[in-house]
Amino acid sequence: MASRAMASPRPATLVLAALAGGSAFFSASQLFTGPALPVPTASRVARAARNRGYEGLYQPFGPDTYKKEGEPDEVTGYSVVNAQRLDLYDWGINLNGDKLDNLEEYYEEALIGKGGMPEGSAIFLKDLILKSYFVRRWDSSGFPGQKDRNFTGPNFQPSEADFEKALRKMRSNIAWKKHFVGKDDGSGWTWLVAHQGPGGLQLVTRRSPPFGERPLALIKDGEVEKFFLRVYWPRLFMRLHKFQLWGGKSRQFPYPVRMAEGFQKKKG
């Protein structure tokens, strides 16, 4: 009996064990060392941009640029070879949150375009405007509320008319100072801001400096039409890749933490 217990495994058992080990190794190699998965394009309009190119200055991240190799950059004069060379790109004016003493220059910097709908390198903003302003209503805080899904394009996809409708709502809100977030500080500026919320990235407007958020543009009271006739959307798209605005009161934590009564420290 002891000799039978110590007998070598059957050949079939060895074959099955080898197959199981090979399968586990193959799965692990595909998980950790396999080829990189292709990165999907974010949106329908972004896929269209790849097919027809663009008339903007920037494609700031990654080697995939819509410009042809050797084509000169309009701002720097350098030949565009690899967009990872971020030092070759004009990142524009930066705001100092403690001073905010260059708002006029920041405003004028975005007014070198032809207005209209965002296209080309800034086509992502076209989707963002649709997401933020093609809505049925805004909530009481000024954030986009219930979405309007009644798109008029084929297969219930957004049409150009839907994009135009969203842009008109955005312009109307700014002109009439409606549905903005926070308080109006009376300075005469509307801030267009990229806000990261539970529903993802969206555009909102504020009437005071957007500390802790990412400003994209300033619109001066009484010059809303001028802004939308001359806005240079690639400049706003570039600002989307910059830092949040910090300074002033934002040095304090913006959301008060209220501890349970049993954990509060007794005064005196």
ABEGO torsion letter per residue (X at the ends): XAAAAABBBBAAAAAAAAAAAAAAAAAAAAAAABBBBBBBBABAAAAAAAAAEBABABBABEABBABBBGBBBAAAGBBBABAABAAABBAEBBBBAAAGAAAAAAAAAABABAEEBBBEAAAAAAAAAAAAABBABBBAAGBBBBBBABBABBGGBBBAAAAAAAAAAAAAAAAAGBGBBEBBAGAGBBBBBBBBBAAEBBBBBBABBBBGBBBABBBBBGAAAAAAAABBAAAAAAAAABBBBBEEAAABBABBBBBBAAABBBBX
